[in-house]
Amino acid sequence: MKSALILIDIQNDYFENGNMELFKPAEASVNAKKVLQKFRAKDAPVIHIQHLSTRGDATFFIPKTNGAEIHENVAPLEKEKVIVKHFPNSFRGTDLLNTLQEQNVEQLVICGMMTHMCVDATTRAAKDFGFDCIVIGDACATKNLEINGETAHAAEVQKSFLAALNYFYASVMNATTYLKD
């Protein structure tokens, strides 16, 4: 089964001093880098997803800013495809599906940010398009969320979203386990 690595929105605004800092983004990016190195060593397809905001009231991922740039830990090589998106689902309004189909990819290994938003939306869409999905949970990051005056802490948000994906949409594993295979 031909696999491709999808690195979703691992961009500077999600890191320390960024405009939308997540919980432990550096650790997630280091794990994503390890998976990226495996794909590069096998010369397997790597696709970087870069979110650029088009909303007038946006506070992060503003085009032509350092915050919108892909983080140095997973910076794309010239030969690696970068797909720009404007919605949480990486397939919406992009050529991601065509790119994967042209390369006869059947399995996606997914790393990225934010777990509760773009990783979730992309993984669910990928499964609906017929892809076998593996999400590297510790190569993803999220943040605290609030609802009805209560805070759901990032570690619990992360656990909840990964558990939900693991049921039907993906096999969720950590980088160490994935890299052993």
C-alpha positions as CSV (number, residue, x, y, z in Angstrom):
1,M,0.0,0.0,0.0
2,K,1.5,3.3,-1.1
3,S,1.7,5.9,1.8
4,A,2.0,9.6,1.8
5,L,2.9,11.9,4.8
6,I,0.6,14.8,5.3
7,L,2.0,17.5,7.6
8,I,-0.9,19.9,8.5
9,D,-0.3,23.5,9.5
10,I,2.9,23.1,11.5
11,Q,3.4,26.8,11.3
12,N,5.1,29.4,13.4
13,D,2.0,31.0,14.8
14,Y,1.3,27.9,16.8
15,F,4.7,28.0,18.6
16,E,6.0,30.1,21.5
17,N,5.5,33.8,20.9
18,G,3.2,33.0,18.0
19,N,-0.3,34.5,17.6
20,M,-2.1,31.2,18.5
21,E,0.3,29.3,20.7
22,L,-0.7,25.7,21.3
23,F,0.1,23.2,24.1
24,K,3.5,21.6,23.5
25,P,3.8,22.4,19.8
26,A,7.6,22.0,19.9
27,E,7.4,18.4,21.1
28,A,4.8,17.6,18.5
29,S,7.0,19.1,15.7
30,V,10.0,17.1,16.8
31,N,8.0,13.9,16.5
32,A,6.6,15.0,13.1
33,K,10.2,15.7,12.0
34,K,11.2,12.1,12.9
35,V,8.3,10.8,10.8
36,L,9.3,13.2,8.0
37,Q,12.8,11.9,8.1
38,K,11.5,8.3,7.6
39,F,9.5,9.4,4.5
40,R,12.4,11.3,3.1
41,A,14.8,8.3,3.6
42,K,12.3,6.2,1.6
43,D,11.7,8.9,-1.0
44,A,8.0,8.5,-0.3
45,P,5.5,11.3,-1.0
46,V,5.5,14.2,1.5
47,I,2.8,16.9,1.4
48,H,2.9,20.0,3.5
49,I,-0.4,21.8,4.2
50,Q,-0.1,25.5,4.9
51,H,-3.1,27.4,6.2
52,L,-3.3,31.1,5.1
53,S,-6.1,33.1,6.5
54,T,-8.4,35.0,4.1
55,R,-10.6,36.5,6.8
56,G,-10.4,40.2,7.3
57,D,-10.5,39.8,11.1
58,A,-7.8,37.0,11.2
59,T,-5.3,37.2,14.0
60,F,-3.0,34.4,12.9
61,F,-1.8,32.7,9.7
62,I,-1.9,36.1,8.0
63,P,-0.3,35.8,4.6
64,K,3.3,37.1,4.2
65,T,4.0,37.0,7.9
66,N,6.6,34.9,9.8
67,G,3.7,33.3,11.7
68,A,2.2,31.8,8.6
69,E,5.5,30.2,7.6
70,I,6.0,26.5,8.0
71,H,8.1,25.8,11.1
72,E,11.8,25.1,10.6
73,N,11.5,21.6,12.2
74,V,9.5,20.4,9.2
75,A,10.4,22.9,6.6
76,P,9.7,21.6,3.1
77,L,12.4,20.6,0.7
78,E,12.1,22.1,-2.8
79,K,10.8,18.8,-4.3
80,E,8.1,18.4,-1.6
81,K,4.6,19.7,-2.5
82,V,3.1,22.5,-0.4
83,I,-0.6,22.9,-0.6
84,V,-2.2,26.2,0.6
85,K,-5.6,25.9,2.2
86,H,-8.1,28.3,3.7
87,F,-10.4,25.9,5.6
88,P,-9.9,23.3,8.3
89,N,-10.4,20.4,5.9
90,S,-7.2,20.2,3.8
91,F,-9.2,18.8,0.9
92,R,-11.6,21.6,0.7
93,G,-10.8,24.0,-2.2
94,T,-7.4,22.4,-2.8
95,D,-5.8,19.9,-5.2
96,L,-4.9,17.5,-2.3
97,L,-7.3,14.7,-3.5
98,N,-6.1,14.9,-7.1
99,T,-2.4,15.0,-6.0
100,L,-2.9,11.8,-3.9
101,Q,-4.9,10.0,-6.6
102,E,-2.3,10.9,-9.3
103,Q,0.4,9.3,-7.1
104,N,-1.8,6.2,-6.4
105,V,-1.6,6.9,-2.7
106,E,-3.9,4.6,-0.6
107,Q,-2.7,5.4,3.0
108,L,-2.1,8.7,4.7
109,V,0.2,9.2,7.7
110,I,-1.1,12.4,9.3
111,C,0.8,14.8,11.7
112,G,-0.1,18.4,12.5
113,M,-1.9,21.1,14.2
114,M,-4.6,21.7,15.6
115,T,-5.7,18.2,16.5
116,H,-9.3,19.3,17.3
117,M,-9.7,21.3,14.1
118,C,-7.6,20.7,11.0
119,V,-6.2,17.3,11.8
120,D,-9.7,16.1,12.8
121,A,-11.4,17.6,9.7
122,T,-8.8,16.3,7.3
123,T,-8.6,12.8,8.7
124,R,-12.4,12.4,8.6
125,A,-12.5,13.7,5.0
126,A,-9.6,11.4,4.0
127,K,-11.5,8.3,5.4
128,D,-14.6,9.4,3.5
129,F,-12.5,9.6,0.3
130,G,-11.4,6.0,0.9
131,F,-7.9,6.5,2.3
132,D,-6.5,4.3,5.1
133,C,-5.4,6.8,7.8
134,I,-2.7,6.7,10.5
135,V,-2.6,9.7,12.8
136,I,0.6,10.1,14.8
137,G,-0.9,11.4,18.0
138,D,2.2,12.8,19.6
139,A,3.1,14.6,16.4
140,C,-0.1,16.6,16.8
141,A,-0.9,19.5,19.1
142,T,-4.0,21.3,20.3
143,K,-5.0,23.9,22.9
144,N,-7.4,24.5,25.7
145,L,-11.0,25.0,24.6
146,E,-13.8,26.7,26.3
147,I,-17.5,25.9,26.4
148,N,-20.3,27.3,28.5
149,G,-17.8,28.9,30.8
150,E,-15.8,25.8,31.4
151,T,-12.3,24.9,30.2
152,A,-11.4,21.7,28.5
153,H,-7.7,21.4,29.0
154,A,-5.5,20.7,26.0
155,A,-4.3,17.3,27.2
156,E,-8.0,16.2,27.6
157,V,-8.9,17.8,24.2
158,Q,-6.0,15.9,22.6
159,K,-7.0,12.6,24.2
160,S,-10.7,13.0,23.3
161,F,-10.2,13.9,19.7
162,L,-7.6,11.1,19.1
163,A,-9.8,8.6,20.8
164,A,-12.7,9.6,18.6
165,L,-10.6,9.3,15.4
166,N,-9.1,5.9,16.5
167,Y,-12.5,4.3,16.6
168,F,-13.3,4.4,12.9
169,Y,-11.4,7.1,11.0
170,A,-7.8,6.2,11.7
171,S,-5.3,4.1,13.6
172,V,-3.8,6.4,16.1
173,M,-0.3,5.7,17.4
174,N,2.7,7.5,18.8
175,A,5.8,8.3,16.7
176,T,8.0,5.7,18.4
177,T,5.5,2.9,17.6
178,Y,5.1,4.0,14.0
179,L,8.8,4.3,13.4
180,K,9.4,0.8,14.6
181,D,7.5,-0.6,11.7
